[in-house]
Amino acid sequence: MRFNGRVFEALAALRAHRRPRDLYHAALVVAVDGGRHTIEVAPSPDAAGSRRGVVATGTVGTRLLGRWRPFRYEVRCWPGGRIPDLSFAVGGPRLLSSDPATARRVLAAVPRVPLPVWGRDELRAGEMWNSNSMIAWVLDVAGLPADRVEPPSRGRAPGWDAGVAVARRRLAPGSSHPQTPALTATT
């Protein structure tokens, strides 16, 4: 995956007449009500998704190939899950909020995330949909300013702006915050 990312970024930089940057993949860890949830998009390796907290699946590349597992991704909201490469996060993990109500809104948003074809711009947001798009969408819908979250210097998170753009389409007229349903606290 690292090699493919470098090739992708080299081509994107060449096309944009700029130097290549480091690419970043977003995921979330939400700690609330005594529990810890890992939120991410990852390949769908097998049918045992319930053990990984899978809340939705989508297609990679083209819908025509979606019936075959190698061409599917899964959206995970995994109670007690872990991000295997979290220790490699540049600059370490970032705290985005310590508000329990915001954390609950994040968890409630995950199962509602759009599921366009990964790697395509089916939602006409200006860039491809991917794991960064999903995380940005979830944060923005939960009321966090995803458009102000920046990748480390000299890096970029392709797809992030697509998630923000799609989330902002949900804005109520005259409101500066996305509409979110009323939530009931769980214990």
N, C-alpha and C positions, 0 to 999 in steps of 0.2 A: 504494500500500500504506500509506503514511503517513496519508493521509486516512481510509482504512478503519479503521486502528488508532485514530485519534482518535474516530471515530464509535463504534466498539466500546467504547472506554474511557469515553466520555461516558455511554453507556447503562448500562454496568456500574456506574459510580459513582452514577448516579441510582438504580438499583435497590438499591444497598447503602447509600444515604444518606451518601455521602462525597464528597470532592473528587476530581476526575479526577487520575490520576498519569501520569507518563511510562511508556511501555511499552518493554520490552526484549526483544530476540531473541537467543538464545544460540547460539553455535557454538564449536567447539574447534579449536585448532591443537596437534598432538602432534608433538614433535620427539624422535626416538629412533633409535638405531642408524644415525646419519648421514643419516636421512631426515626429511622433514617431511610430515605428513598434515593435511588440512583435513577436519573432520567437521561436517556441517551437514544440515539439511533444507531443500529448496528446490523450487520448481515444476519439473515435468518438461517442459522445452521441446521436446525432440525425442528420437528413438530412439538418439542417439549417446551414451548414458549412460556407456559404458565409458571415454570420454575424460574424464569428470568423476568417475570413481571410484564410480559408482553401485553400491551393494551390495543395495539393496532399493527397492521402490516401494509406495506405498499410495494410497488413494483420498481425495479431498477432498470433504467435505460429505455425500455419500451414495454407497453402493456402486453404486447403479443407474447413476451417471454415470461410474464408474471406467474404463470402456473407452475414453473419450475423454481424450486427453492433457491438455486444460486442467483436468481434474478429477483429476489425479494429482500426487503429490509423490514426490520421490526422496530417499533417504537416501544421503549421499555420505561416503565415506572416501577422499579424493582425494590420492594421493601427489603431492606437489609443488603441490597446489592452493592457491588463495588465496581469501580472503574479501574481496570488493570493497570493502565499507564498514568494514573493520577500523580504518582510520584515524579513523573517527568514533566509536569505542568510548568511552563516557563514562568518564573516569578511566584510559583505556588498558586493554590486555589484562591479565588477572590470571594470575599463576603459581599453579596449583593443586597441583603436585607437580613435583619434579625427580628422582623415582625412576624409573629405566628400567623396572623390573618393573611399576610402576603404569601407565606409559605403554603398555606392551605389553598389559596387561589392558584398558585403554580401547580400543585398536585391535581386540582380539579380541571385545569386547562389541558393537561397532557392527553387524555382520551379524546379530546375534541379537535386535536391538531389536524390540519388538512393533510391529505395523503396523495399528492400528485406524484407523478413518476419522478424518482430520484435522478438527478442529473439533467433534468429538462426544465424549461420555463413554461410549463403548462398554465400557470396562474398569471402569466404576463406581468411579472414583478420586476423584470429587467435582468435577472440572473437565475441560474439554475437553483432548484430546490435540493437541499441536502440536510445533513445533521445540524449544521449551523443555522439553517433556515428554521428548522423545527424548534430549536432552543430559543432563538430570537422571538419567534411567534409566541411561544409559551410565556416568556418573560413579559413581552409587551401586553398580551392579553391579560396577564395577572396584574398589570398596573405598574410594572417596573420599566424604567426608561431604557429599553433595549438599544435605542439609537445612540445612547451615550456610553455603552459598553464597548471598549476598544480592545483589539488584540494587542499583544506586546509589540514594542517598537520594531520596525523593520519586518513586520508580519501582516498578514491579512487573513480574514476568515471568509472565504468565498461562500456566497449564499446567505450571509447574515442579513444583508439589506433586503433580500427577498422576503425573509420572515417578518421583518419590521413592516415592510410595505403591505403585505397581505393582512397582518394584524390590524394595521391602521385603517384598512377598508371597513373594519367593524365598528369604527367610531360612531357614537351617537351624534346627531346634528348638534353643533354648538358645544360639544364636549371636547376636552383635551385628553381624556382618558378612555381607554377601551371599555366597553360594556362588559361587565362580568356578572354572572348570576349570584344571587345571594347564597352564601355558603353556611352550612351548619357545622359547627366544630365537632370533631370526632375524638373520642378518647381511646 
